[in-house]
Amino acid sequence: MNIKKKQNISEVFISPVFKKKGRNALGIYGFIKLRNSSNIKSIVLGGVDNSNFNKLKNLKCYGFAAINFFDKKKGPS
């Protein structure tokens, strides 16, 4: 985050936040720690699905990106 702050970046993707298919993830607390270390707007990327979508509201992220979440066949019900 410090490097991005020096580069004068206004938004940054942080990924993966949520664990998916056995891959390690930053997790909620890791995301909050990163988000609080800078005033750069943070966008959640990775592992967003129906089971953790509501957690995004509590993370106070600027936004989120997720391919499978918006897949018409697999998306939110």
Phi, psi and omega in degrees: 000324179297320178296315180295325178296318178294330178279000178063039178278139181262335178224150179217139173275135176241122187210153341280144178268315182257141180290138181212130175052047174075001179275146177290154180218161179295320181086168183297312183292324176296319178297314181299319179298314178296314181301319182285347182279355183203163176264012177288136179292128185254132179247124181285134178221127173110119173080009180287126177215184182301326185286336181239005181303317182294337178293337180300324180299321181285339181282344182054044178278159179288330180183185177212157177226136181201124181285305184294330180298325182262004176295127184300330181276330185246352189299186183301142181265000000 
